[in-house]
Amino acid sequence: MRRAATSLQILNSKFEELPFDGIWQELFGKPELSGCWIIWGESANGKTAFALQLAKYLCKYVRVGYNSIEEGISKSLRDAIKREEMISTQGRFLVLDKEPVSLLEERLKKHKSPSVIIIDSVQYSGLNKITAKELVDRHSRKLFIFTSHASGKYPDGRTANAIRYHANVKIRIEGFRAYIQSRYGGDKEKYYEIYKEGADRYWSFLNNENG
């Protein structure tokens, strides 16, 4: 049986917090280094670029593992890593080449394993809504960030939507902008601009179409 806790015990609890600042704090608040987040969006809207920009920022504080399950280590991923200047992370960013979840879990048991794991993507992970939650629960001192394909305004498929339901941070990508809902605070009226030129083109075209 799980132990119960009083209100006072919960209020006195300590949690490992990511000391976000600047635009990141404005949008995310100060998140806990545990649980799960999800990023979703249509192809060619900036999802991979945002995931790498987020990883680069997180590397200021912790080691990040990027499990490229869908694409693997490829030319397009190499080009994205070069574009986002991931070399500046000084070894804190680790790319995993289509690593199955079973092997990923073995890695996470090791000393100095990444504190943040990005799984790209849900649809190629082999996880379902139960096993995804169990994975996160088994590694309660890690933060899992899942990327997902989109179906309209929502993640594609039952597993991705189940992850969205219990994710502490939900990030929808559209037109090179990231729209963030965070349980840790943050300004929901603002967005993160991934790539200004692409965003200007996309939203200008959309506004002209609707106008």
C-alpha positions as CSV (number, residue, x, y, z in Angstrom):
1,M,0.0,0.0,0.0
2,R,1.3,3.5,-0.9
3,R,1.9,5.8,2.1
4,A,-0.4,8.7,2.7
5,A,0.7,12.2,3.5
6,T,-0.8,15.1,5.3
7,S,-1.2,18.6,3.8
8,L,1.7,19.9,6.0
9,Q,4.0,17.1,4.9
10,I,3.2,17.9,1.2
11,L,3.7,21.7,1.8
12,N,7.1,20.9,3.4
13,S,8.2,18.6,0.6
14,K,11.2,19.5,-1.6
15,F,11.2,19.0,-5.3
16,E,14.1,19.3,-7.8
17,E,13.2,22.4,-9.8
18,L,14.7,23.6,-13.1
19,P,15.7,27.3,-12.5
20,F,14.4,28.6,-15.8
21,D,14.9,32.3,-16.6
22,G,14.0,34.8,-19.3
23,I,11.4,33.8,-22.0
24,W,11.6,30.2,-20.7
25,Q,10.5,31.1,-17.3
26,E,7.8,33.4,-18.7
27,L,6.3,30.5,-20.7
28,F,7.1,27.4,-18.5
29,G,7.4,28.8,-14.9
30,K,10.0,26.8,-13.0
31,P,9.3,23.2,-13.8
32,E,10.0,20.1,-11.8
33,L,12.7,17.7,-13.0
34,S,10.4,14.7,-13.2
35,G,7.2,13.5,-14.9
36,C,6.5,14.0,-18.6
37,W,5.9,16.7,-21.2
38,I,4.7,16.3,-24.7
39,I,5.4,18.3,-27.9
40,W,3.2,17.8,-31.0
41,G,2.7,19.4,-34.4
42,E,2.4,18.8,-38.1
43,S,5.5,18.0,-40.1
44,A,7.6,20.9,-41.4
45,N,6.2,23.3,-38.7
46,G,9.3,23.4,-36.5
47,K,8.8,20.5,-34.1
48,T,12.3,19.1,-34.3
49,A,13.9,22.6,-34.2
50,F,12.0,23.4,-31.1
51,A,12.8,20.1,-29.4
52,L,16.5,20.8,-30.1
53,Q,16.3,24.4,-28.9
54,L,14.6,23.2,-25.7
55,A,17.3,20.5,-25.3
56,K,20.0,23.0,-25.8
57,Y,18.5,25.3,-23.0
58,L,18.0,22.3,-20.7
59,C,21.7,21.4,-21.1
60,K,22.5,24.5,-19.1
61,Y,21.3,22.6,-16.1
62,V,21.3,18.8,-16.8
63,R,22.4,16.2,-19.3
64,V,19.8,15.4,-22.0
65,G,19.4,12.2,-24.0
66,Y,17.6,12.6,-27.4
67,N,16.3,9.1,-28.5
68,S,15.8,9.5,-32.2
69,I,13.6,6.4,-32.6
70,E,11.7,7.6,-35.7
71,E,14.6,9.0,-37.8
72,G,17.7,7.6,-36.2
73,I,21.1,9.3,-36.7
74,S,20.6,10.6,-40.2
75,K,21.7,13.5,-42.5
76,S,18.5,15.5,-41.7
77,L,19.1,15.1,-38.0
78,R,22.8,16.0,-38.4
79,D,21.8,19.2,-40.3
80,A,19.3,20.1,-37.6
81,I,21.9,19.6,-34.9
82,K,24.3,21.8,-36.9
83,R,21.7,24.5,-37.5
84,E,20.9,24.7,-33.7
85,E,24.6,24.7,-32.8
86,M,24.2,21.8,-30.4
87,I,28.0,21.5,-30.3
88,S,27.8,24.3,-27.7
89,T,26.3,21.9,-25.1
90,Q,29.8,20.7,-24.4
91,G,28.9,17.0,-24.2
92,R,25.7,17.3,-22.2
93,F,23.6,16.4,-25.2
94,L,23.6,12.7,-26.2
95,V,21.9,11.3,-29.3
96,L,20.6,7.7,-29.1
97,D,20.2,5.9,-32.4
98,K,16.7,4.2,-32.4
99,E,17.3,2.8,-28.9
100,P,14.5,0.5,-27.9
101,V,12.7,1.4,-24.6
102,S,14.1,-1.8,-23.0
103,L,17.7,-0.7,-23.7
104,L,16.9,2.9,-22.8
105,E,15.8,1.8,-19.3
106,E,19.1,-0.1,-18.9
107,R,20.9,3.1,-19.8
108,L,18.9,5.1,-17.2
109,K,20.0,2.8,-14.4
110,K,23.6,3.8,-14.9
111,H,25.5,6.5,-13.0
112,K,25.4,9.9,-14.7
113,S,22.7,8.9,-17.1
114,P,20.7,11.8,-18.7
115,S,18.2,13.5,-16.4
116,V,16.0,14.5,-19.3
117,I,15.0,12.0,-22.1
118,I,13.4,13.2,-25.3
119,I,11.6,10.3,-27.1
120,D,11.1,11.1,-30.8
121,S,8.4,10.0,-31.4
122,V,5.6,8.4,-29.5
123,Q,4.3,6.8,-32.7
124,Y,7.5,4.9,-33.2
125,S,8.3,4.1,-29.5
126,G,6.3,0.9,-29.2
127,L,4.6,2.3,-26.1
128,N,0.9,2.3,-25.3
129,K,-0.9,4.5,-22.9
130,I,-0.2,2.1,-20.0
131,T,3.4,1.3,-20.7
132,A,4.2,5.0,-21.3
133,K,2.9,5.9,-17.9
134,E,4.7,2.9,-16.3
135,L,8.0,4.0,-17.9
136,V,7.6,7.5,-16.4
137,D,6.6,6.2,-13.0
138,R,9.5,3.7,-12.8
139,H,12.0,6.6,-13.4
140,S,10.4,9.2,-11.1
141,R,13.6,11.2,-10.9
142,K,13.8,11.7,-14.6
143,L,11.9,14.0,-17.0
144,F,10.5,12.5,-20.2
145,I,9.7,14.7,-23.1
146,F,7.7,12.9,-25.9
147,T,7.3,14.3,-29.4
148,S,4.2,13.4,-31.4
149,H,2.7,13.7,-34.8
150,A,-0.5,15.8,-34.8
151,S,-4.1,15.2,-35.9
152,G,-5.6,18.7,-36.2
153,K,-4.9,20.6,-33.0
154,Y,-4.2,17.4,-30.9
155,P,-1.6,14.7,-30.8
156,D,-2.2,11.8,-33.2
157,G,-3.4,8.5,-31.6
158,R,-4.6,7.2,-28.3
159,T,-1.2,6.8,-26.7
160,A,-0.1,10.4,-27.5
161,N,-3.4,11.8,-26.3
162,A,-3.2,9.8,-23.1
163,I,0.3,11.3,-22.5
164,R,-1.1,14.7,-23.3
165,Y,-3.7,14.2,-20.7
166,H,-1.3,13.6,-17.8
167,A,1.6,15.7,-19.1
168,N,2.8,18.5,-16.8
169,V,3.7,20.6,-19.8
170,K,1.9,20.5,-23.2
171,I,3.5,22.1,-26.2
172,R,1.7,22.5,-29.5
173,I,3.7,23.5,-32.5
174,E,2.2,25.4,-35.4
175,G,3.8,27.7,-38.0
176,F,7.2,27.8,-36.2
177,R,5.6,28.9,-33.0
178,A,5.3,26.9,-29.8
179,Y,2.1,27.3,-27.7
180,I,2.7,26.2,-24.1
181,Q,0.4,25.1,-21.3
182,S,2.4,24.5,-18.1
183,R,1.2,23.3,-14.7
184,Y,4.1,25.3,-13.3
185,G,2.8,28.7,-14.3
186,G,3.8,30.7,-17.3
187,D,1.9,33.2,-19.5
188,K,-0.5,31.3,-21.7
189,E,-1.1,34.4,-23.9
190,K,2.5,34.3,-25.1
191,Y,4.2,31.9,-27.5
192,Y,7.8,30.9,-28.2
193,E,9.0,31.8,-31.7
194,I,11.1,29.0,-33.1
195,Y,12.2,30.5,-36.4
196,K,11.1,34.1,-37.2
197,E,11.3,34.0,-41.0
198,G,9.3,30.8,-41.2
199,A,6.8,32.1,-38.7
200,D,6.3,35.4,-40.6
201,R,5.7,33.5,-43.8
202,Y,3.3,31.1,-42.3
203,W,1.2,33.5,-40.3
204,S,1.2,36.1,-43.0
205,F,-0.1,33.6,-45.6
206,L,-2.7,32.3,-43.1
207,N,-3.9,35.8,-42.3
208,N,-4.2,36.7,-46.0
209,E,-6.2,33.5,-46.6
210,N,-8.6,34.3,-43.8
211,G,-8.8,37.9,-44.6
